Amino acid sequence: MLVFSWPWTAALLVASGVASLVLWQRQHRRYQGPASVADAYDRWTQDQLLERLWGDHIHLGHYGSPPARSDFRAAKHDFVHELVRWSGLDRLPAGSRVLDVGCGIGGSARILARDYGFEVLGISISPAQIQRAQALTPPGLNCRFAVMDALDLDLPEASVDAVWSVEACPHMPDKQRYCDELLRVLRPGGLLAVADWNRRDPSDGAMGRLERWVMRQLLEQWAHPEFASIRSLRAHLQRSAWAGGMEIFTDDWSVATLPSWIDSIQEGLRRPWALLGLGPKAVLQGLRETPTILLMHWAFASGLMQFGVFRGRKPTGPAKSQ
């Protein structure tokens, strides 16, 4: 077993920090259209870095209120169950049709199918994610996946009993169309469960100089065209032509999910061979993501960003056409 003395460990940490900053500054992932989002997620999936470190969930974890220490991967599972309970999906009967918009490699979809008996369709704009989701899904689980654009869902009106979407909206250039599509495919009486990275609403205070710089990095590093605020996304949902008077309830889970950011970095220390086993390129990629993760932690801790959750039941009655 290798043992490093403190001077060597300190030198290694400094060198790693310098390398991560150099890579971070030289490599942006600015949003340039849907293809840039698909390409970013294809790369994250194909190098297997996120999966090896974080498991089959690439969303944040839920650590309770107030937050308590938890295994990072367990917190991600807890997040799924907490959102199911909070949104009321746990009251749907087995066999209900659930659409997972922005499904990643299918972690949440498999829990929804396995633990609640739902018939789940997961969609992503990334072909690599869908291929990996299919490979990870055991035979017999009522869970399937398809490449599909969330802004142009290839599904009929009122065709699903629930819509589930976690951390997908930041990649959507047209927030209203995203909301319209979620509600278009939701049947009357169906349930909506959305979780999102949101910016502070402008009416709650303009961004300062440092905040503007941080916001620009959060957008440009991970292919985000723009973040909605909790207030603005709620308004988009409620004024959709497909809402039919639907009332949207919201909450802020920033505190309950905040430990995820530091935990996501510490996973590299807890499971070093998961990272080193992928080779030097993966190590450099992990270093490249670290500054953005730290900025995300700062933004959510300071209130520049908020983790919003949204729920609602679509009113029964005739659906409105556009």
C-alpha positions in Angstrom: 0.0 0.0 0.0 1.3 3.4 -0.9 1.8 5.8 2.0 2.3 9.5 1.4 3.9 11.9 3.9 2.2 15.2 4.5 4.6 17.3 2.4 4.1 15.0 -0.6 0.3 15.0 0.0 0.2 18.7 0.2 2.3 19.1 -3.0 0.0 16.6 -4.7 -3.1 18.6 -3.7 -1.6 21.9 -4.8 -0.6 20.4 -8.2 -4.1 18.9 -8.6 -5.7 22.3 -7.8 -3.5 24.1 -10.3 -4.2 21.5 -13.0 -8.0 21.7 -12.4 -8.0 25.5 -12.8 -5.9 25.4 -16.0 -8.2 22.8 -17.5 -11.3 24.6 -16.3 -10.3 27.9 -17.9 -9.3 26.3 -21.2 -12.4 24.2 -21.7 -15.8 25.7 -21.8 -19.1 23.9 -22.7 -21.1 26.9 -23.7 -24.7 26.2 -24.8 -24.8 26.3 -28.6 -28.1 24.5 -29.2 -29.6 21.1 -28.3 -26.6 19.3 -30.0 -24.2 20.8 -27.5 -26.2 19.4 -24.6 -26.4 16.0 -26.2 -22.7 16.1 -26.9 -21.8 17.0 -23.3 -23.9 14.2 -21.9 -22.6 11.7 -24.5 -19.1 12.5 -23.3 -20.0 12.3 -19.6 -21.6 9.0 -20.2 -19.0 7.4 -22.5 -16.1 8.2 -20.2 -18.0 6.5 -17.3 -16.6 9.0 -14.8 -19.9 10.1 -13.3 -21.2 6.6 -13.2 -18.1 5.1 -11.6 -18.0 7.8 -8.9 -21.7 8.6 -8.3 -23.6 5.4 -9.3 -26.5 5.4 -11.7 -28.0 8.7 -10.4 -26.4 12.0 -11.6 -28.8 14.2 -9.7 -28.3 15.6 -6.1 -29.1 13.7 -2.9 -31.6 14.5 -0.1 -30.0 14.6 3.3 -33.1 15.4 5.4 -34.3 18.5 7.1 -32.1 19.4 8.9 -29.4 17.7 6.8 -27.7 14.7 8.4 -24.6 12.7 7.4 -25.4 10.1 4.7 -23.7 8.1 2.1 -23.8 10.1 -1.1 -25.4 7.3 -3.2 -27.9 6.5 -0.5 -28.9 10.2 -0.4 -29.6 10.1 -4.1 -32.0 7.1 -3.6 -33.5 9.0 -0.7 -34.1 12.0 -3.0 -36.2 9.9 -5.4 -38.4 8.6 -2.5 -38.7 12.0 -1.0 -39.9 13.6 -4.2 -42.3 10.7 -4.8 -43.9 11.3 -1.4 -43.8 15.1 -1.6 -45.4 15.2 -5.1 -48.0 12.5 -4.3 -46.8 9.9 -6.8 -46.8 7.3 -4.1 -50.7 7.5 -4.2 -50.8 6.4 -7.8 -51.7 2.7 -8.4 -49.2 0.2 -9.7 -49.2 0.2 -13.5 -49.5 4.0 -13.8 -47.7 5.4 -16.8 -44.8 7.8 -15.8 -42.7 9.9 -18.1 -39.2 10.7 -16.8 -38.0 13.7 -18.8 -34.2 14.0 -18.7 -33.7 10.5 -17.3 -29.9 10.3 -17.5 -28.8 6.7 -17.3 -32.1 5.6 -15.8 -31.4 5.5 -12.0 -34.6 7.2 -11.0 -36.7 5.5 -13.6 -35.6 2.1 -12.4 -36.6 3.0 -8.8 -40.0 4.3 -9.9 -40.6 1.0 -11.8 -39.2 -1.4 -9.2 -40.4 0.2 -5.9 -43.7 1.7 -7.0 -44.7 -0.6 -9.9 -45.0 2.2 -12.4 -44.7 1.7 -16.2 -41.9 4.2 -16.9 -40.6 5.8 -20.1 -37.3 7.6 -19.6 -36.2 10.1 -22.3 -33.0 12.0 -22.9 -31.5 14.0 -25.8 -28.3 12.0 -25.3 -28.1 8.7 -27.3 -25.2 7.5 -25.1 -27.3 8.0 -22.0 -30.2 6.0 -23.5 -27.9 3.2 -24.6 -26.4 3.0 -21.1 -29.8 3.2 -19.4 -31.0 0.3 -21.5 -27.9 -1.7 -20.6 -28.3 -1.1 -16.9 -32.0 -2.1 -16.8 -32.6 -5.7 -15.9 -35.0 -7.8 -18.0 -38.6 -7.9 -16.7 -38.5 -4.4 -15.2 -41.4 -2.3 -16.7 -39.0 0.5 -17.7 -38.0 1.6 -21.2 -36.0 4.4 -22.7 -35.9 6.5 -25.9 -33.9 9.4 -27.4 -36.3 12.3 -27.4 -36.2 16.1 -27.3 -38.1 17.4 -24.2 -39.2 20.5 -26.2 -40.8 18.3 -28.9 -42.1 15.1 -27.2 -43.0 12.4 -29.6 -46.0 11.4 -27.5 -49.8 12.0 -27.8 -51.7 14.5 -25.7 -52.9 13.3 -22.3 -51.0 10.0 -22.6 -49.3 9.6 -19.2 -50.5 9.5 -15.6 -47.5 11.4 -14.2 -44.6 13.5 -15.4 -41.3 13.4 -13.5 -38.4 15.7 -14.4 -35.2 16.2 -12.3 -32.6 18.8 -13.1 -33.5 19.0 -16.8 -34.9 22.5 -17.2 -31.5 24.4 -17.0 -30.7 22.9 -20.4 -33.9 24.1 -22.0 -33.6 27.3 -24.0 -37.4 27.8 -24.1 -38.7 27.4 -20.5 -42.3 28.0 -21.6 -42.2 25.3 -24.3 -40.6 22.9 -21.8 -43.5 23.5 -19.4 -46.1 23.2 -22.3 -44.7 19.9 -23.4 -44.8 18.4 -19.8 -48.4 19.4 -19.4 -49.5 18.5 -22.9 -48.7 14.8 -22.4 -50.1 14.7 -18.8 -53.7 13.4 -18.6 -56.4 15.3 -16.7 -56.0 14.3 -13.1 -52.4 13.4 -13.7 -49.5 14.4 -11.4 -46.5 16.6 -12.0 -43.2 16.3 -10.1 -40.3 18.6 -11.1 -37.0 19.4 -9.4 -34.8 22.1 -10.7 -31.7 24.2 -10.2 -33.1 27.7 -10.1 -31.5 31.1 -9.9 -32.5 33.8 -7.4 -35.5 35.7 -8.7 -34.4 39.2 -9.9 -37.2 40.7 -7.8 -35.4 39.4 -4.7 -32.2 41.3 -5.5 -30.0 42.0 -8.5 -26.7 40.1 -8.8 -23.5 41.7 -7.6 -20.3 41.7 -9.6 -19.0 38.4 -8.1 -22.4 36.8 -8.5 -22.6 37.7 -12.2 -19.2 36.1 -12.8 -20.2 33.0 -10.9 -23.5 32.8 -12.8 -21.6 33.1 -16.1 -19.4 30.2 -15.1 -22.3 28.0 -14.1 -24.0 28.6 -17.4 -20.9 28.2 -19.7 -19.2 25.3 -18.0 -22.1 22.8 -18.2 -24.1 23.8 -21.3 -26.9 25.8 -19.7 -28.6 28.5 -21.8 -30.3 30.0 -18.7 -31.7 29.2 -15.3 -35.3 29.9 -14.4 -36.2 31.1 -10.9 -38.6 29.2 -8.8 -41.1 32.0 -9.2 -40.7 32.2 -13.0 -40.9 28.5 -13.6 -44.0 28.3 -11.5 -45.5 31.0 -13.6 -44.6 29.2 -16.9 -46.3 26.1 -15.6 -49.5 27.8 -14.5 -49.9 30.0 -17.6 -49.4 27.1 -20.0 -52.2 26.6 -22.5 -52.3 23.0 -21.3 -52.5 23.7 -17.6 -56.3 24.2 -17.5 -56.2 26.2 -14.3 -53.6 23.8 -12.7 -52.3 25.0 -9.3 -48.5 24.6 -8.8 -47.1 24.2 -5.4 -43.4 24.8 -4.8 -40.8 24.3 -2.1 -37.1 25.1 -1.7 -34.9 22.1 -1.0 -31.6 24.0 -1.1 -30.6 23.1 2.5 -31.6 19.5 2.2 -29.6 18.9 -1.0 -26.6 21.2 -0.3 -24.2 18.5 1.1 -24.3 16.8 -2.4 -21.8 19.2 -3.9 -18.9 18.5 -1.5 -19.9 14.9 -1.3 -19.6 14.6 -5.1 -16.0 15.7 -4.8 -15.2 13.5 -1.8 -16.4 10.4 -3.7 -13.1 10.7 -5.6 -11.3 10.3 -2.3 -13.5 7.6 -1.0 -13.3 5.6 -4.2 -9.9 6.5 -5.7 -9.6 3.4 -7.7 -12.9 4.0 -9.4 -11.4 7.1 -10.8 -7.8 5.9 -11.3 -9.0 2.7 -13.0 -10.3 4.8 -15.9 -6.9 6.1 -16.7 -5.2 9.6 -16.8 -7.8 11.2 -19.1 -10.6 10.5 -16.5 -8.5 11.9 -13.7 -7.9 15.1 -15.7 -11.6 15.2 -16.5 -12.5 14.9 -12.8 -10.1 17.7 -11.9 -11.7 19.8 -14.7 -15.1 19.5 -13.1 -14.1 20.4 -9.6 -14.1 24.2 -9.8 -17.6 24.3 -11.2 -18.9 21.9 -8.5 -17.3 24.2 -5.8 -18.9 27.3 -7.5 -22.3 25.4 -7.5 -21.9 24.8 -3.7 -21.1 28.4 -3.1 -24.0 29.6 -5.2 -26.6 27.3 -3.4 -25.1 28.1 0.0 -25.2 31.9 -0.6 -28.7 32.0 -2.1 -27.6 32.9 -5.6 -29.1 29.5 -6.6 -32.0 27.6 -5.1 -33.1 24.0 -5.5 -36.8 24.3 -6.4 -39.4 21.5 -6.4 -42.7 21.8 -8.1 -45.9 19.6 -7.9 -49.4 19.8 -9.1 -52.4 17.8 -10.2 -53.9 18.6 -13.6 -57.6 19.4 -13.4 -60.0 17.0 -14.9 -62.1 18.1 -17.8 -61.4 18.8 -21.5 -57.8 19.6 -22.4 -57.1 22.9 -24.1 -55.6 22.8 -27.5 -53.0 25.2 -28.7 
